[in-house]
Amino acid sequence: MKINLIQKSLVVAVSSTLLCSVALAKKLNNEIPVISPGDNQEILANTEKTALHFTQQLTPDDQITLGDIGLSVSSKSYYQEITGQQFKSGVSIITHGSEAIVRVTPAKSTVLGKTSVAPSIEPADLELSGNAGQFNVNKSGMSVTARSDQLNKAHPELFKNASAFTIDKQMGAGKFALKTNKSVADDSRYLIHVFDKNSNVELNLGSQVSSYANGDKLSVSAGFNRNQKFDTGSVTATLIAPDGRSFPMNVKNMKSGTNAEIDLSMNTNRRPGELWKVVFDASASGSTIKRTGELAIDIHEKTASVSSVDNAKGQMQVTLNVSKAGRYEVRSWQFTQNGKINEPDSIEYFANWFEEGTHTITLPVSTQKKGSIKPVQIQLLDQSRLAVLQTITM
């Protein structure tokens, strides 16, 4: 059966807005490629040994943002994992706005050493009850539905076996009970994701820096907009590694706001480019607002650092301390001083393979205005492990 235009809209909405639970859904289905923290065989993304240098010329009108701009994300969604037994009895969902989108995703479960995938739950298998009564999702006014085969066809890797529906506008917002009339095993597992699309309340997460090294303290700020306050008893924060390890974070409520913090003393081994994530769950005090936010963060091993920068006689020398062999890149933002105004001039790029030890890189200043050029920012990247190691603004 072809998906009609309304169903297509729902598929697009689900695809574009419910991404915050995708990583968890993959984790539940054991689909995340893992690398053991104790694995001594390191995987490198780049092992090229040839040096490379080039210059990117800039114009005074180029908009250049210096420093680490940090990270931020907002969420109008939340999700919860339930068992088949809970699903048959009925689970509570809450919405702050009308016409929320609900998605149901089956997950894997292991019983007595045997792993199985829960069966798909279609809209016809669901009943939703609220202040307006109890309705079969497929037969009520909630005609905007997407079966698992429709979502799977649209995005097979993203929404395998998932189904979704929109709560009818006439049912309003608030507290609902969702249950399945399908006979499923008590120990089967499902992920219920609610996207509160018409609510004006978002959970905002942020980090002042976008990249952390092992040994650092990770700090993520959290808060609702619209002057909504946290129900402090509902707040949890968890740091999840690419291999599925999870670490509870310490949530602090201060005058400046709420922060989730953790010392990064754990093994941060990962495949090149893999990201960690902070999962923050919270409800608003005295209202039907529940949110889950996920902030993806680069956490890596500190394999090298910049120890000194010397800019003189048309050349810039950058000294690196390398603790682990690999291919490293240095970027230098050069600005021209025009009176009291600094204007973008160029970006110098240099990359090479370095063994463990101290190394000095000499970058030529490829401009005719050598006397007025100065570096304003240096950045060190590990190309072998795909990590931004250090950003120095001068």
N, C-alpha and C positions, 0 to 999 in steps of 0.2 A: 504494500500500500504506500502511495506517495505521501510525503510529509506536506501538509498544507502550509499556507503562508504563516498562520498563527503558530503552528508547531515549529516552523523554521525559526521564527522569532525567539521562541523559547530555547531552542537549541543554541542559537547565537548568544542569548543572554546567559545561559548556563556555561557556555564555553568561555565567555569573556570575563565573567564575574565570579565564578566559583573556584578560582584557581588556588585559593589559600588552603584547600584541603587535599589538593592533588598529591603533594608529597607524602602526607599521612596515609592516603589511600594506597599509594605505592608501597609504603612501608608495611602496611597491614597485609599486602599481598606478596610480600617478600620480593618486590621487583627492583629494589635499589641495589645497584652493583656495589659490592662492599670490598673493602681492603682491611685486613686484620690489623689492629693496632700493633701487634707484635711481628708483623711481616717485615723481614729484613730486605726483601727484594723490592727496591724502590722503583716506582714507575715515573719516568720523566717524559714531559711533553716535547721537549726540544733538547737535542744533544749536539746541535751544530757547533763546530769548533772554529769556524771562520769569523774573523772580526768584521763588523759592519758599522759604518758611520754615514749619516746623511743629515742634511739641514732642511727644515721646513720654513720657508720664508713667510712672515706674517705682515699684515698691514696695520697701520695705526688704528683703523676702524674695527679690527677684529675684537670680538667680545671674548676676553680670556678670564676664566674664573680660576683664581689661585687658591691654594690650600685644599684641605680635605673637606669636601662639601657634605660629608656624612651620608646618612641613610634615613629614609622615612617611608612609612607605609600606612595606609588607612584601611579600615575594614568595616563593612556592614554585615558581616557574616559570622556564624558560629557553627561548630560541628560537635557531634558527640558519637561515641562508639557504644553500641548496645548489643545485647545477645538476642538470639531468636526467641527465648522465653519472654524477655522484656517486650519484644516487638509484638508478640501475640497478645500480651496483656494490655499493651498500650503504653506509649512513652509520651512525656510532656514536651511540647515545643512552644516557644513564645516568640511573638513578633511585636515590634513597636509600630510598624507601618503596615498598610494593607497590601495585598497581592504579593506576599513574599513567595519566593521560589524555594521549593523543598526538593532535595535530591537524595535518593537512596542508592547506596553503593554496597554490594556484597563484598565481604572480605574473607580471607583465609583464616581457618582455625585449626589447631592441632590437638587431637584427643588421642591419648594412648599411643603417641608416636605417629599417628596417621594424620596427614594434612589433607584438608578438603576445602572447597570453595562453596560458600553459601549460595543457594539458588537465587536467581534474579527475582526482584519484587517489582511487578508491573503496577501501573496506576490502578488497574482493575482489582488488584489484590489489597488495596489500601482503603481504610476508612478514617475519616477525619471528623472529629467532633469538637464543637465549641459552643459559644453562646447561641448560635443560630441553629444548633442541632447537630445530628450525625449524618454524614454523607459518604457514599461510596465515591472515591475520588474520580473514577472514570465516568460515572453516570450523573454526577451532580453538575452544578454550574461551572465546576472547575474543568472546563473542556480543554484548556490550554495545558496539554500534557505531552510528554515525550517518552515513548517506550524505550526500553533498553536497546532494542535493535536500531531504533532511529538515532539515539545518541552515539551508539557504537559505529554506525555507518558514517555519521558526521565527523567524529573524532575517535577512531578506534583505539588509539593509544591512551587517550585522556579519559574517556568515559566508558571503558569496557564494562558491560553488564549493568551500568547505572541507568536509572530512570528518574524522571522529574515531573513535577506538576506545580502550577501556580495556585495559591489559595484564592478562591473566588472573592472578588471585591466586596460582595454583600456580606461575607462572613467577618469582615473587618479585621481588627488586630487584637492581640492579647494572648491569652493562654489557650492552647489546643491540645488534644490528645490524638496521637497518630498510632494506629494499630494495623496489623496485617491479618487478613483472614486466610492466608495461605498456610498450609501445614509445613512448618520449617522446624529443624532440629533445635532443641533448647540451647545447645552450645554453639550454634552458628553465630556469626558475627556480622554486623552491618554498621555502616557509617551514615549517619543522618546529617545532612548539611542544609542549613537554612540561610538564604540570602535575603536580608531585609531591605529590599531595593528601594522602597518608598519611604523609609525612615530618614530623618534628617540628622540622626546621631551616628557618629563614627568613632571607632576606637583608633587612636593615632599612636604609632610606635616610632621611636627615632633613636639614632645613635649619632654622636658628634663626629665619629670617624667611621670609615667604611671598611677598615681592615685592621685586624688584631693579630698579634703574635702570641705564641705560648708564653706564659709568664705575665701577660698583661691582665688587667681587670676589665672585664666586659661590663658595660653599663648601658642599659636601654631605658629611655624614658617612655612613659605610657600615660594616656589620659583620654577621656571622652571630650568631645566638643559640646556645644550648647549648654555649658555649665552643669553637665551631669557629673555626679560624684560616684566613685567606686563604692560598691558594697564590699567592704574590706574582707569579709569572710569568704567571698567568692573568688578572690584574685589568686591566680597561680601563674608561675612563669617557669618554663623549662627550656634548657638548651639541648638541642638534638644534633648529634654528629651525623655526618654523611653515612656512616656505617650502622646507624640506628641506636647507638648509645645515647642515653638521656641523662641529664644532670639538672636537678632542681636548682632554681635560682632564688636568691634572697630578695624579697620584695620589700622596699622601704618607702613609707609614706612620710614625706617631708613637706616643709612649707613651700618649697619650690616645685613640688609635684611628686609623682610616684616614679620610682626607679626600680628596675630589676637588675641585680648585680651578681657576678660570679667571678672568682679568680680562675684564670685559665691555666690551672696546674696539671690538667689531664693530658694524656697523649693526644696530640693534634694531627697525627698522621692521617693523610687523605690522598686520594687520587688528584692529579693536577686539575685545578679549576673547580673542584667540588666545594660546595658551600655548606656551612652550618646554618642553623636557623633557631631563632628564639620564638617559642610559641607562648603567647600570652592570652589567658582566659580571664574574663571578668564580666560581672553584671553590674548594672547601675542601681544605686540605692533607691528603693521605693518605686521601681518602675519595671515594666516588662521589656527590658533592654539587656540583651546578652550578646557578647561579641568574642570572637577569637581572632587574634591578629598574629601573623607570621612575618618575621623580619629575617631575610636571608643575609648572612654575614660571612665574610672571608676570615677564617681563622687558620693560621698557618704556622709553620716552624720558622723561626727567625734564622735564616740561613746566611744572611750577610747584612752589613750595615755600612753607612757612609761615616767615616771618621773625620774627614776634613775636606774643605773646598777652598781652593786658592785661585783667584782670578786676577791675572796680571799679564801685561805685554801681549795682549791679543790672544791669550790662551787661558783655558780653564783646566785646572788639575783637580780631579776628584779621587780621593783615596778610599778604597774599600777594604773592609775586613771581612773575609769570606770564611765561614765556618763549615760550609758544605759545598763540594764541587758542583758546578752547574753553569748554565748560560745566564748571564745577568745583563740587564739593560739599564743605562743611565739616560735620563731625559733632563735637559736643562732649558728652562724658559728664559730667553734673553730679551730684555727691554732696553730701549733707547731713551736716554734722558734728554728731553726737549724743554729746556728751561726748568720749570718746577714740575713739569708733567712727564711721567714715564709712559712710553707708548710701546706696544708689542713690536718686536723686531723679528724674532726667529725662535724656533725650537730645535735644539741640537739632540740628535739621537746617536747613541753608541751602544753596541752589544757585542759581547764576546764570551767565550768559555773561560772560566777561571777555576783553578784548583784552590784548595784550602790555603789560606794565608793572606798577606797584605798585598794589594795591587793598586797602582796609580794609573788613572786614565787621563789622557791629555786630549782635550777637545779644542780644535781651532775655532776661532770666531770668524765665520765666513761672511764678513760685511766690511764695507769701506769706512764705517763709523766706529772703528775699534776703540777710540778713546772715550766714547760716550756710552758704550755698551756695558751692561752689568747683568749678571744672572739674578733673577728674582725668585726662582724656585728650582729645586733639584728633586728628582724622583728616582728611586731605585726599585727595579722590578726583577723578580726571579722568573725568567722565561721557561725554565725547566719545570717548575712546579706551579706556574701561573699564579703568582701572588704579587701584590703591591707591598713591598717591604718597608718603604720609608718615603715620606714626603716632607721636604724641608723648605719652608718659605723664609726668604731672607729679607 
